[in-house]
Amino acid sequence: MPRRDRPYTTRSSPFFSEDLERIPAHDPIASYLDEHESFTNGSRDDCRESSDEERAALKPEAKPKKEHSSFQNPRYVQNNKPYIVLYYVFCSRAESHSDHEKLAVYLDHPRLFKGDSKMSALRGREKIAVSKYLQRHTKNINFIVTKRFHCFQFCNLESVQKLFHHLPLPDDPEVPDSIRPYFFSLRANSPPSYPSSETMQILSDSLKDALVAVTGMSPDEILNLEDATNMNMLHNSIYYYSHIKEHTFGALDSKEILHLSHLLDYMQLTNRHEWEEANVQISQGLITQEHMAKLYGPNQILVTTENGHNQAYMLAKPPNAEGVQHTGLDGRYKGPITLDLWSWQFNGTFSKKDERWSLAWPSSAPADEPIPISQLEIYPFQFASSEVVDRLKARGRIFWKCRHARFVAYDPPNAILEFHTSNPRYMVDGTTYQQMHGNSSPQDDLGPEAMKSEEPPDSSFVLLLPHEIYGFGMHDKKWRALLVEHIKDIDWNDGAFDRLVLQHSKKELIKALVTVHTISAKSTDIIEGKGNALIMLLHGGPGTGKTLTAESVAELTRKPLYRVTCGDIGTNAEEVEKYLESVLLIGTIWGCVVLLDEADVFLEERRETDLQRNALVSVFLRVLEYYDGILILTSNRIGTFDSAFKSRFQLAIHYPELNVEGRYEIWLNFINGLSKTNPDVKIDDLKSHIQELAAVKLNGREIRNIVRTSLQLAHFRQTTLDYQHFQQVIGVAEEFERHIDETRGYSDLDWNRSRGIRPD
């Protein structure tokens, strides 16, 4: 059959891109026209008319240049740029791409061009033989960038497919599938393809050293930018560096600054639109998911909230994306990022604690709209509120004051207390805590010289300190984590000792001994290490002021009061010795006033038949020999006292039963105290009845209980506290006392005298 004159050839047809010119002697559309007689002249004319209209608009624009014989790239070499960018295009050669090259390398950004069909290859204009090109052009090159693209994947993106204009098909239901892709054409060049990966090779030692200095990445990471994780970190850190470079140039030499500037220029050029978009958002305190990683850079302080408490961290290195999620032509990443952080921890010394965070976009936030940066789980310090900043600074300064052993008051929200304690006090001592609980010697990243300074090492240091610190509760003898912001200086009760209801001469003697001992605890014993303690015995009936005296001595000397009862110690001689030694050791370390309350079990006279009691007394005597601090013992059974203790006590004070005058002073002290702490009290009414109150035979503890109960009664009634409340409570207490005496047939006084326990 004779050949027809065909209006469409491989070279002239607008349906084909110039890359198909290289396909020899094969024109699928021409072949189809030759083989199908049913394609009439009329239908051809229709197709010709339609094609003629589009020919001018669809004229191919991107004929590939021949490979450079001189391997020169005018854009990069003539402009004397000290870097090379290589664009690798890979094709799987699947389906309609079977005639494409598996790999081609270009010096310009690959894309599809005006007039391309769906058969066309992703490509650039300046193709090179890469190995020969690099042999000629690596002199004075600081770095080489390699960007990788995938032809088949790009051309089949939905966003790319939508760019093609559908040309009219012949009116033939049997048009083969292999022909159909040619009946699509681009009206204009496509946007540049986004690389599936980007790597970099650093050739300049100066650039490598500069990157290590400003990015926080290691030399190995900088030299292994083939690794996607390392390359991602570099991208984020260079963006961050572009905003702080004026603060970091001082650490670099001139050559390092120059080479780093070239890298920054390249990054700004290739990421200009993306960076400008991020800059606008960040300047407004906002951020979108795709730009989230740009907020973070090395040596940057970040803020988060943990269990309701603000906590700051230092970012050790650039953030790293945890995967690759391309979202179309732009390929912008929208997944979680990994943050390598550190903060200070304290165990007697300061050491760095490393943590790794996976930061995801808030689930409640819109995916494609900006949100306030402070709504992120962890965010840069400069976006924190002034309240958060002030809280972190104040808390850090308190923590720094607690680096050495410090006796503090603690005033937390009541909800976090295990049980309510009035004005709890704690000894904060990281070194002692570590010795008691640590398994190894703590690391010291700060150093002893910095610990000696009154001021923290720098302004960022206090921000990075924990929100908790361990303290030893003097009220319950337990270590617990304290919220640093609730630690206060102790408000010492300087007038407590003066308000003691005790004979003046006895008070003066006690005050003299503890004051002198506090100033200079020098031993008068001829054996070194013995006899340096001030040991006092306070004996008398219940509620006469013995325990209150010990508490007042602690206030007077501004020392912790370490109170121990027989129930704490036990009765086994070996365990008692071990416990007492630990108590007195702590007392020595912290300079405590140690109170052995109700120490009768240790003070009772030894008997030949009671070996266990004898062992306890012997242990106690031996332990006392080598204590250096203030030790106060209380007893209400002086009649059973072992004579061996007489020489052990530097001072023994008797507390007689309270008389009317003593009770009057105690009532007056309590009423004056009420006037300062409780506004709903009729002070004048109470003071006018002090004589009647003092006439009732009560000890100091019973008076305190009556005051407390009366306050609760008034609160229950929602009335102002007055004398009538005291009367009601005293009446109930007296009834109870009479009932006990009538039931037993004798009083406490008669019992104590008959047993030789005490005379009053």
Secondary structure, DSSP 8 states (H G I E B T S, - for coil): ------S--TTT-TTS-GGGGGSTT--HHHHHHHH-TTS-HHHHHHHHHHHHHHHTTT----------SS---IIIIITT-SEEEEEEEE----GGGTTS-SEEEESS--B--TT--TT---B-S-EE-HHHHHHHH-TT--EEEEEEEEHHHHHT-HHHHTTEEE----S-TT--TTTGGGGEEESS-------SEEEEEE--HHHHHHHHHHH---HHHHT-TTSHHHHHHHHHHHHHHHHHHHHHGGGS-HHHHHHHHHHHHHHHHHTHHHHHHHHHHHHTTEE-GGGGGGG--TTEEEEEEETTEEEEEEE-S--EESS----SSS----S-EEEEEEEEEESSSEEEEEEEEEE---TTS-TTS-EEGGGSSEEEGGGS-HHHHHHHHHHHHHHHHTSS-EEEEE---GGG-SS--SS-EEEE-HHHHHHHH-SS----SS-HHHHH-SS-SSTTTGGGS-SEEEEEETTT--EEEEEGGGEE-----TTTTTT--S-HHHHHHHHHHHHHHHH------SSTTSS-SEEEEEEESTTSSHHHHHHHHHHHHT--EEEEEHHHH-S-HHHHHHHHHHHHHHHHHHT-EEEEETTHHHHB---TT-HHHHHHHHHHHHHHTT--SEEEEEES-GGGB-GGGGGG-SEEEEE----HHHHHHHHHHHHHHHHHH-SSB-HHHHHTTHHHHHHS---HHHHHHHHHHHHHHHHHHT--B-HHHHHHHHHHHHHHHHHHHHHHSS-HHHHHHHTTS---
